Amino acid sequence: MKNIYKTVNINEIKYIIKNDNDLIQKFLHDKKQWNNSILITIGQLIKKFNLKHFLNIGCHIGTVALPLCKYIDKVTAIEAYPPTFKHLEEHIKINNIKNIQAFNLAIGDENKKIYFLNDKNIRIRNNTGGMHVITEDDISNKRLSSDIHSKKYSNEMKKLDDLNISNFDILLADVEGKEYELLKGATNKIKMHKPIIIMEIWNNNKRNIERMQTTTDEIINYIINLGYKLTKQFGDNYIFFPKEKFKNLL
């Protein structure tokens, strides 16, 4: 029997609610825009700098990527977790959006197989936005809550540098602790295209709990050393501008 789900409309974008206990879907169910501050910020940047191509890594079910399709020429959306990616595809279809390209894979520092946290665990069951990518190395070194990992779903991790994705001028990344790995595998593309970067970077307290090998400052400095200036922080989100490209504005 086919499941019948509720659909809500927020700012002319339709969303399918599959689990109204899920943190993000509960927001949507209550007719609230998830990540509204980031959405507004990116919208302002698109308008101010006439940006053309938005790359969203870790886009979840599309609460930022889909609304921005109305304001920019092209959107590339990347989501690793297969059930969430399927949800994203359903949203693209019901909204009849044509200027978005979606990829079901993880972005990291090498090409390899990855797994995820157990979706039955209470931490994830009602917060799919917190789903983590888990590698064999994470499992061996007991990082990233790998004690509750599952091999029910697997996928591929790829380097952004190896993908046919180019000419993006703004990048939003939310990769749940894999920020350093993403950057290492995307360095050449970042140097080439010099996008504005908005990235969620886990704070050191969370990184220590998850036994991560890099600190928040190391990740920030990695981006700065690519020729960027940190211009704003709100919560765990950081905005970086390429200094050469925007030298008259910084």
N, C-alpha and C positions, 0 to 999 in steps of 0.2 A: 504494500500500500504506500502510495506516495505521500511524503510528509507535506503538510500545509503550514507555511510559516507566515507570520505577520510581516507586512511591509510598511515602512514609515517613510515619509518624505520630509527631508530637512534641506532648506535652501535649494529646492528644485532637484535634489539628488535622492533617489530611492535607495533604501537599505533594507535588506532582508534580515529579520531578527530570528535567529535559530536557537538562541539561548539567552533569555532575558535576565538570567542571573550572572552572565558574563559581564565583567566590568565595563567594557567598551560598548557592548550591545545594549546594556541597561541604560547607558547614557543616551544612546540613539532611540531606544524604546520610549524614553521620557522626552523625546523631541529636543535633545540638547546636542550641540555640535561638539564632537570629541576633538581635542587638540586645537581648540579655536584660536588660541594665541599664536601658535605656529602657523596656522592657516592664514591668519591676518597678516603676520609678518612676511610670509612668502608672497602673498598677494601684493603687498606694498612694494616688495623688491622687484617683482615681475613688472609692475607698472613703472616704477622709477627708472629702472635700467633697461627696459624693453627686452627682457629675457625671453628666450625662444624654446628652450628644452629643459624640462624639469626631470631629474633622475631621483627616484625615491627608492632607496634600498631599505628593506624591512618595512614594507608599506602596509602590512596586515590586510584588512579587508577594504582598504582604499579610502579611509575617512579624510585623508589629506589629498591624495592623488586625484581622486574623482572630482571633487569640487574645483580643483585648479585647472582641470581640462578646459574649462570655459574661458580661461584667461591667458592661456599660453598655447603656442603652436603644437608642441609635442610633449607627451609625458611617457616616461619609461618607468614601469613599476616592477619591483623585484621582491618576491616573497618566497621564503624557503619552505615553510611548513605546508605540506600538501593539502590538508583539509582547509586551512585558511586561504590558500591560493585558489581552491575551488570556489570558496565563498566570494573572493575577489572577482573571479571570472563571471560569476552569476550577477554581481553588481554591475560590471561593465556591460553585460548583455542587456539587463533590464533597463539600463539608462541609455542604451543605444549610443555609447561613446565610441567615436571612430579614431580619435587622435591619441590613443593610448596603446602602448605595447607592453605586455606583461610576461614576465619570466618566472618560472618556478624553480629557483635554485638559491643556494647560499653564496655569499661573496666573502672570500677570504684570501689567504696568502699562498695557497697552493690548491691544486686540483685533487680532490679526494672525496671519499664517501663520508657522509655525516648522518647523525641520528638526532633524536629530540628527547625532551623530557617526557615522562609518562603523562599522557593527557587525562588519566584517571586520578592523578594526584590532586589533592584539594587546592594546592597552590596554582595549578594551571587550569583545572577544570572550569573555573569561573574567572580566569584572567588569561585568555589565549594570547593577549598582547605581550605577555611575559614569557612566551615560549622561547626556549633556548636551543640553539644549535649545539650539538655535542659531537666531538670528534673522538677517535680512539685514543688520542693523546690526552684529552680531558678525562676520559674514563681511567686511564692508567695513572694519572696524577691527581685524581679525585677533585677535579675542578668543575665549576659551573653546575653545581647541584647534580653531578653525574651519578650520584647514588640513587637518584630516582629517574634515571634514563630508561628509555624503552627502544627496542628495535622494531616496534610495530610499523613505524614509518622511517624510511631512509630517503636520502636525496644526494645530490652532488654539490660540492663546494667548488667554485671556480674563481679565478682571479679576474677582476674587472679588466685588467690590462689585456686579457686574452679574449675578451668578448667584443663582438661587433656593435658596440655602443659608443657613439662619439658625438662631439659637438654639444655636450650638455653644459649649460652655463650656470646651473644651480643644482646642488646636491643636498638631499636630506637623507640622513642615515640614522637608523635606530636598530642596532644589531645586538642588543642585550649582552654586552660584555665582550663582543668580538671586534671592537673598534680598531685595535692595533693591527689585527690580522687583515681587516678590510683595507686599511691604509697601505699596508705593505704590498698587497696585491693590486693596488690601484694607483700607485705612485706615478707611473708613467702617464696614465690618462689624466691625472690631476695636474701634472706639470704641463701637459700638452694643452688642455682645455681651460685651465685656471678657473674653475667654477667657484661661485660663492658656496661655502660649505656650512651647513647647519647639521650639527651632530649631537646626539645624546651620548654623553660619556659618563659611565658609571663613576660615582665618587669612590674615594679610597676605602671607606668603610665597607661598602658593598664588594669592592674588588678583593679586599682582605678576606671577607667571609667566604667568597667563592674561590679563594686561593689563586687569584689571577697573578700573572708574572709581571705585569706592567702597572704603573701608577697612572693616575689621572694626569699629572703634570707631564709624564713622559709622552702621553698621547697628544696633549696640547702642544708640546714642544716639537713633536714630529711634524705636525701640521704647520706650525710657525716656520720650521726649517725648510718647508717646501715653498717658502716665499709668501707666507700669509700673516695677517694681523688679526688677533682676537679682538673683536669689536663689541661683543655683547654676550652676557650670560644670563639665562633665566632658568632657575632650577638646575637640572643636569644637562640642559641644552646650551650649546655654544655656537656662536656665529663667527665665521672667519671670512675675511675678504682677501683676495690676492692683491698684494701691495702694488705690483707693477701695473696690473690691469686697471686698478682704481687709485692710482697714485695722486691724482688731483683731488680726490675726495676724502682721503684718509689723513 
